[in-house]
């Protein structure tokens, strides 16, 4: 029997594996990283290198999603994302049958092309007025309220671009791939661990949870 | 023999269920916190401490039931907890709140079925709690009729 430290001849297979194995691991790592980068989703705040990443899968026509965005996600963006403690990534996932929710997702995809402040303003207005547009069907009015007239005109132009619908489709496909079956769903990654949560979480609870990872 | 089988069946069923229930909550504390929030029964600042510590109570009760240490006390606590859950589920359902039970999984909306399930679990817990009295009463009744008495209670 030979032990570590003894001057033993190295088997050629071990020699090859010493080179091949790290290369294979490197390739695997690169593939995983690129797939993570390719995954659709909009960064609403925080750097991708933040210690905590929260992926939000949400539908504009769902009441719990409204509560989550206005009462939990917004304070997180203010308290943590601004200091790069938490990265919030938003994924459109309009539930089948929520036609206005799908249109709202299109508006927000278009708004994202006007920049993050415009996107956040449109998202907030759409969620705030959810009950109104769900009743009247006039979603456009709620979107228009969030933007200056010139920007709204630009948004309407962008809405005609077929790539807007394609982008929302990619979001939905990504959610299906991740086996998301209800909204809102959060996937929280911190310290190499991942926790999936469905439903509304009040901000004080989230704050106490995040306190385990960031100050 | 039948008494012994019944006794162990109750302990294993409840013990395993409580261990499993505690485990899934410890593994997904935030999901359990979301379930607690869904009941709209406690202030928001209490939710996280409940989500963190309550599952350990279930684990302790599960271990206690399986190990048989201070069984009547553990069975009493288990029955009390199940009674509390049953009342809480019923009240939440009657209030028309669409919450997740969060009892043995996180995909289990509160319904009459979940209430019935928790109520049924009370039966083995109450049996373990009242086992001695039950056996004594049965032994007394059998002795009165002049038939051979069942074996003396062991637990």
Interface residues (C-beta under 8 A of the other chain):
Chain A: X186 X188 X195 X196 X197 X198 X199 X200 X201 X202 X203 X204 X205 X206 X208 X209
Chain B: X28 X29 X30 X31 X33 X34 X35 X37 X38 X44 X45 X47 X48 X51 X100 X106 X107
